Each structure stands twice: as C-alpha cells, then as structure tokens.
C-alpha cells in the first residue's frame, strides 16, 4: 500500500512523525513522504536525520485551509497527527486548542476530499473518551468529524478512520522524560499525583505499527483501539528509581485517576478482535450499511457485552516493575 504512494503526515516533526518516517523509509518505498508542520527549526533538525530523496518538508499550519489543500495535491494517504496536546495549556488557552484540534481537523478533511486522497487516519487519545478536560473534548469533537466525513464524501473515494491509544512512553511531555529530568537534577523523591493512578502504556513503535496495519483494515468510520497493557504510576516511578521515596502532589486539573479508551456508553457499538477493539459509527452512512465485524484483511470481531468498559484500571493486563524496566530498556529510554 505504501510502496509508490504519496504520504503526508500533519504534525510530522513530533515524536510520532519521526518514528513513522523511520519505519516507512526502512520497510517501504514511498514515492513522496511529506512532513507538514509549522515549526521551521524542527523541520530543519528533522532534515538532518531524514534526507531521503522522497522526503518533502512543507511549512504550514492545519488552521490554514488553503495551505492544507495545496500540500495534499497528489497525496494518497494522510496521517493526521497535528494537535495541541498539553492539558494545562489547553485549559488556559481554550480557543487556541479549539482552532487547532477542531477547526484543524475540519481543514484536513476538506483538503483530503478536495484532492481525492484515498485514506486518512486521524490520531486520537484516551482522553477523548468521556472527556473531563478541554483537550479531550476537542479530540472527541475531532473524532466525530472524521467519522462523519465518510458521510459527506459523496462521489469522492476518500475514507476516514480514527486510531485511539493511550500514553506513549517516552514521548515529549510524558512522565518518563519528566522523571528522567528530575533524577538528572538530583531530586531525592519523585512526585506522584495519586498512588492509585493508572495509565495505558504503549511504545512509540507499537503505536506506529498499529496505525500502519489499520490502513489495511479500515473501511471508513471506525475508531480503532489497541489492546495494550496498563501501568500503575507508582510502578513507573519504582522502575525508574528503585527504592526512591515518592511525594504525593495530587491530581492536576483535568486529570483522571484512570483513563478510558472504550466507554461503557459505547458498548453497544464496540467489537472485540484478537488484538484490538473497534468502535463503530453511531450514524448510518448514506453509502449503505458496512459490515465492521469483518475487516478488509479478513479478521473477525464479535460484540462486547453490554456495559463493557475498557479502561486502564479494569484492564486485565498490568505490567510489573521488571517488565516496565525491560520495555524502557528496549525502547532506549
């Protein structure tokens, strides 16, 4: 699918964009790989690492619809990774978050339709399920826009789907680099928001591989959710600094004790596959009913029980301290 294709990544200079680019260039031969982002310094730095002849670097903002339309000319596949992600920043600057995460999503959809892009996957977050902060609320709105876009595509061939997953260990702004910074500074205790807090845990490469596979699976309108392990925040701290005392600082505004990826209220439209879940659209598309119980690579899913919820607290798979240490080692953290 990616050999000979033109691929565009919005927000491509972020952690995901770097890993996705590395994976594509290693395993496939794309015709063009376009990095679309607004930070010229990050693009310059990325060019030093990735200078394959297929690489293209487009300066632009997802808020700029005409620039997005221009950037997607001749593009076959789009990964929408651009977002304003910091929870406190979104709370203090709500309209900026709305402009990027909601209006930006609308611009990506319009540009993809105008250019007859074949497939679009938008990256979501566990914070979009039953959101309690503005970041999560804007990503839920974004998810709804991308799902509904399959209904407004008309005669266009473009199909849109969403991938939702949890905390990416080691990504910028996550707890692992934060703890590493504190340890490097010589701190003698690590701050813990709540001893009972849990989070989903996924490596950057696992996230990239999941997105890649879902391009083959997707029919349009699905929200794909991977089955991934959970961690206790106290175990993460213990894995990084064995025996070091913890200081409970309290849950920050907009934070949850446990994160959810498949809400209970969506159990009637949730399918379980071997290694992932699919949340089906709540609306019926004019193009007709789709059979999401079997995807395009022949994998079969079955409905979950009514009232089912997939969250980091009730997840049957938790990583031990030793397993967290091993995964961090393998990921070079």
ABEGO torsion letter per residue (X at the ends): XABGBBBBBBGAABAAAAAAAAAAAAABBBABBBBBBABAAAAAAAAAABABAABBBBBEBAABAAAAAAAABGBABBBBABBBABAAAAAABAAAAAAAAAAAAAAAAAAAAAAGBABBBBBBBAAABGBABAAAAAAAAAAAAAAAAAAAAEABABBBBBBBBBBBBGBBGBAAAAAAAAAAAGBABBBBABAABBBBBBBAAAAAAAAAAAAAABAEGBBBBBBBBBBBAAAAAAAABBGBBBBBAEBBBGBBABBBABBAAAAAABBBBAABBBBBBABBBAAEBBBAABBAAGBBBBBBBBGBBBBAAABABBBBAAAAAAAAAAAGX
